[in-house]
């Protein structure tokens, strides 16, 4: 991986971290106005954790983020309440 690419990844990660508080504020507003249950929405995702980009570093990062944000638990809970 080139130095430019590595720097781009660092800049992108920094941007995500900087924007997290604003993202969570916006998410809270969206969640407050929802009309559908988690189960109804989660059914639409199919296989949400199947990698969309096949590179080991990407897959590792994806798995770490899924666990960091507890997404796997959300989907397990929703799937256990399906018809």
N, C-alpha and C positions, 0 to 999 in steps of 0.2 A: 504494500500500500504506500502510495506516495506521501510525502510530507504535506502537500497541499490537501490531500484527501483526509489525512489524520487531523489537520487543523480544522477542516470543515466539520468533521465529526465533533470536535471539541466545542466549536462555536455553536453548533446545533444543540448540543447537550446543554450548554450554558443558556441558550435561548429558552429551552424547555423549562429549565429550573427557574429562570427569571419570570416566566409567564404562568407558572403553576398557581400562584395565589389568585390571579385574575381568572384563570380557567375554572378553579373551584368555585369562585363567586358566581360566574356565569352558569355553571352546572347546577348550583343550588337553585337559581331562578328557574331553570328549565325543569328540574325535578319537581319544584313546587307547583308547576302548572300542568304536570303530566295527567293524562286521562287513561292511560293503559298501564296494566300491571307489569312487573318485571317479567313474569312468566310469558305473557303475551309477546313482549318485545324479544326476549331471549330466543324464542322459537324461530325467529326470523334469521338468526345468525348462522345456522347450519353448524359448521365446524370452525368456531371462531379462533381456535389456537393452532390451527394448521398453518405452518409457515408459508408466507407468500413470497419469500425470497430465500433461496437455498444457499446459504453460506453459514458455516458453523458459528462465526462470531455473531451474526444476525440472530440466529436461532437461540443462542445463549442469552443474548440481550433481551429478546422477546420473552423467553421463559422467566428471566429475572424480573422484568417489568410486570408480567402477569401475576407473579407471586407477590411482588412489592405492593401492588395496588389491590391484591386480594381478589382479582377477577375470577380465578379458578373457583373460589368459594361461592361467588355470586352465581355462577353458572351451575355449580353442583346443587345449590339450594333451589334454583329455578327449575332445574331438570327433575328434582325429586318431587316437585309439586305438580308435574304435568299429568294430564288425564291418563 
